[in-house]
Amino acid sequence: MTEKKLPLSSSELLDLVKKVGTPFNIYDGDEIEKNAEEMKAAFSWAPSFTNYFAVKALPNINILKLLGKHGFGADCSSLPELYMAKAAGIEGKNIMFTSNDTPDEEFREAYNLGAVLNLDDITHIEAVERACGKLPDTISFRFNPGKERTGNAIIGNPVEAKYGVTRDQLFQAYSIAKEKGVKHFYLHTMVASNELNPDYIVETARMLFSLVSELKEKCGIEVEAIDMGGGVGIPYRPEDSKIQWKELGDRIHVLYKEMIEEKGLKPLKITFECGRAITGPYGYLVSTVRHVTKKYKDYVGLDSCMADLMRPALYGSYHHITVVGKENEKADHKYDVTGSLCENNDKFAIDRMLPEIEKGDVIVIHDTGAHGFAMGFNYNGKMRHAEYLKTEGRILKIRRDETYEDYIKTQLITPEEV
Ligand SMILES: *Cc1c(COP(=O)(O)O)cnc(C)c1O
């Protein structure tokens, strides 16, 4: 069970709404920092530990800075993400560049920033040489376990996944990189998404520890760091339970002792690329009810839409909803909670039991701190909205609303002949 809390008291939240208007996302920076520290503490046994925060989950420089303060790095997969990491002061080996179908210019920029290049394919060894003139001193490969692992519902079956090198290619890839003078080796995988079963993450650690051993035996390569990717889930539903960092850390520690230490292998840096589990639960989309309508069903129309949060429309995902000030009222009305897009799947919730809702009520949609704002689009001329950060007793604006001017900036009102 997970209690669905608000980032502020109801009255503070209503005061904020009066002051700044809706819709907006607010992130609880204090909770994000606390969570980051808990994750670190759970892996304090490791010779070295970091989480490269997946920038795509919440691409805001202020958030990256906040996490950077706690020693977190950045997991990037595009030029803008690399630039954002840099702007937040995250540089060098604190950047993991986990890309796929990568253009040369991105390899080049990541190389110039001193990032760890995490190669998605054996042919990318040559691609990097071509793009950067040489291979960097440190290289990582992304492993795709194929039939060895099942994958989970969101990320899909590894055999069907476009990512990573196969088992056979893996040993070949490391040997080639070694021959070409690479000195330091990392090993990466990502086989889960929004996974709430800790066993699955522990099995990923076991798989990587075992590969570290095999790489030593077969290729004489001493892997220095493993990266377990992202994919640690969060309890979107109140009946779900959070993966406890401490339990996860302890269980992986047991395997580490057995599979790395006792085998006399080189001390390993332990890393993840979690995005969702770091910021997801600490983001809230705050909206106002514009209309309550009764058709064949009852609808609550908000001033936000799928442009602000796409997960329910895209995956049918559950996001918990609180009607501010009505927390203790009986949830005895059934509604579809919708946005304003001309798309019938623009719904935040379908057949949701909520207290009776009136025009003007303030609605909080929970768990929007990852893959929320980030996925937004401008379809139908809908703008994305402001972001606020609650930190150390203050509320800071960290992004303004988009405007019409932003929206048409790339259009050439006077066409250019080519
Ligand atoms: C999306 C992604 C992540 C982050 O996933 P979360 O579910 O947010 O933890 C990490 N690494 C890679 C390579 C990704 O594609």
The ligand as an SDF file (V2000), in Angstrom:
LIG
                    3D

 15 15  0  0  0  0  0  0  0  0999 V2000
   14.1540    5.1810  -20.4510 C   0  0  0  0  0  0  0  0  0  0  0  0
   15.4820    4.6930  -20.0660 C   0  0  0  0  0  0  0  0  0  0  0  0
   15.9100    4.7770  -18.7250 C   0  0  0  0  0  0  0  0  0  0  0  0
   15.0330    5.2620  -17.6240 C   0  0  0  0  0  0  0  0  0  0  0  0
   13.9710    4.4220  -17.3750 O   0  0  0  0  0  0  0  0  0  0  0  0
   13.0640    4.6140  -16.0640 P   0  0  0  0  0  0  0  0  0  0  0  0
   11.9220    3.6840  -16.3210 O   0  0  0  0  0  0  0  0  0  0  0  0
   12.6460    6.0310  -16.0430 O   0  0  0  0  0  0  0  0  0  0  0  0
   13.8890    4.2340  -14.9040 O   0  0  0  0  0  0  0  0  0  0  0  0
   17.2010    4.3910  -18.4390 C   0  0  0  0  0  0  0  0  0  0  0  0
   18.0400    3.9230  -19.4000 N   0  0  0  0  0  0  0  0  0  0  0  0
   17.6510    3.8120  -20.6840 C   0  0  0  0  0  0  0  0  0  0  0  0
   18.6120    3.3060  -21.6730 C   0  0  0  0  0  0  0  0  0  0  0  0
   16.3690    4.1930  -21.0590 C   0  0  0  0  0  0  0  0  0  0  0  0
   15.9900    4.0650  -22.3330 O   0  0  0  0  0  0  0  0  0  0  0  0
  1  2  1  0
  2  3  1  0
  2 14  2  0
  3  4  1  0
  3 10  2  0
  4  5  1  0
  5  6  1  0
  6  7  2  0
  6  8  1  0
  6  9  1  0
 10 11  1  0
 11 12  2  0
 12 13  1  0
 12 14  1  0
 14 15  1  0
M  END
$$$$
